[in-house]
């Protein structure tokens, strides 16, 4: 297990370094942040002066060396737009806002998916199964910005302000954005659990359990579901990436003050330090969650450790 | 009580009443108001900085001007009025004098006086920063480069400042006077970084809480030199999506929203609990064309294809602006053939470019002969200036094609456009769609567009127009200067450096509980005088 973990950790370091390096160079192909700092009537000299103040007139390799040696210390430089250290800006948007939203959505997408997937599998080709299929299709097909706006119109406007239309800070504020963010992964999870369960329910040991006289509920939840959980676990880990990218849209629609909205504003403004810090945080989170999933998967199924 | 005693007591009470308290009437327009209320305003974006030196763009200005004030204020009709200066005048061709308002203090109690102004001038022009012990910042406008003719400034007395120039500077009252002023002692003590966190100004609102990208909370400045605000708190919340802003207004979560899309404005107007108001803005949207000579950009040895004014005039005649205003903006835009915004000081109305495709074709044929009109590679920044702009540009492209100009549209993000303009790599037959606005009041901020090589100047003034432009800057006599500005605008209209599209009218919607909200023609909203029904 220790070797398995060490191997995974080394992979993780390389992945994060690769992401950081690619982002550093790609960003510099996309434009010059100095042009955003000056008026549109600025002359070339004024832009050059702004570039100098930002240190962007130095050779690219020197900028990269500075950057890559500063990253381990958590120093990503000053935000070009806000003139404050970039990492604290990213972290204050990640915690609690984005973390709260992503966790709530993952919990919703997991907790709701299990009973719904089980019902769909145990009522195969019945009315409930068809309903579940239609619901999943709907939730996966709807663009999240549209779904978010519809939820706002229904719960904040039509129902007389039952839930707030925007903002953060309370459980009431969390409900609509979390539901919107959870919609597509929930649908995916329901279908995964259904198909996994259908396969497992055909296995001999399930027939044996039934033959022993176990209640159907026990058969499904204690025996079949645990064995059908492998792909579901893996996808839940991967869905964190979806959640984090999904926050870009959801946080904008609901004015949620998280990392997604920060990115939406930092990218067009070419705020290199903030984008770099946010991408590193995203990458570390994504790698960490997948590492945890690998470990859990390895614990549940020893064959996975070898793979 | 004897009548004389009543009069005496009344007089004493009046004298003891703090300035502005008389304006704290409990009714407005016969309606009882709530002086302890909080108005929540939904805005599309947050400011990145509160230090005015860093920049005063269209978003930032709205936040900064609630806290900070400038020497020259502006009324709702866009006219310059006394702000922190009671008066300003040229004392000779090379000197301007500002008489400062007395009894003004910053939110922390620091007095506003001539030393404040000198300190701010030092910051504008990057002088004596070491002496003050404050850092330089990457500023939106480099005063020392844009206005190199401003040579020195001096304190005449505690409430009089003189600014000297090496050549006459007719619009100095504007480019100095409209800059927000920060406190001297507070900035020296706390550093320029603190100006970006929780700054203190002289404005009607004190900043009490700023959660970035979420909200900014202001409280009434009880010691404001003018009439203090009629509500206790003002909260700016950030709701980027227009549809979500409208939903929040309808749900009663916010009292006022900005930037209502033209299509929604008509719908909201019909709702009995809401009111839609609008004001003409300085935002002028245009198509800029490459008319630079080959030395002035990364040309590959070719002059810009749109150097001939006849070609540019022809393109202007090909655009049906009335249709754009009616069909896309539903009336929330205006047509303006002057290079100066209609609400700027010195604007002179110009004859609109008629929509005349036949004449456009004839002019193109006359100018280009058998070669035919040049094709136009148009850079189109999307999702930056609003949905109506994104609809307008494709419509204009079709109009240009109708008169025989082949147009290749390249949609890109605003940053990529800026990069092209910064590098000077617009193709010889290139152009770009963009809008420009102004934080100043004077026409100069618009007509200087073609004077020096800048991001937006791709058709520099020919010598005769340059001479005329320089004349407008040096003519200090207001009447003569207005005449020169009018002449310049007429000539620029005929010379047609850009294809003018429209000037924006900005719409706001608010609940009927909000009283006396009048949108300004500036980049900021003004909440002085606004009240909330009890």
Interface residues (C-beta under 8 A of the other chain):
Chain A: X30 X31 X32 X34 X35 X36 X37 X38 X39 X40 X41 X42 X43 X44 X45 X46 X47 X49 X50 X53 X54 X81 X82 X83 X84 X89 X93 X145 X149 X152 X153 X156 X157 X160 X161 X164 X165 X166 X167 X168 X252 X253 X254 X255 X257 X261 X262 X264 X265 X268 X269 X270
Chain B: X42 X45 X48 X49 X54 X55 X136 X137 X138 X139 X140 X141 X142 X145 X146 X193 X196 X211 X212 X213 X214 X237 X238 X239 X240 X241 X243 X244 X247 X248 X250 X251 X252 X253 X384 X413 X414 X415 X416 X418 X419 X421 X422 X423 X424 X434 X436 X445 X448 X449 X452 X453 X454 X455 X456 X457
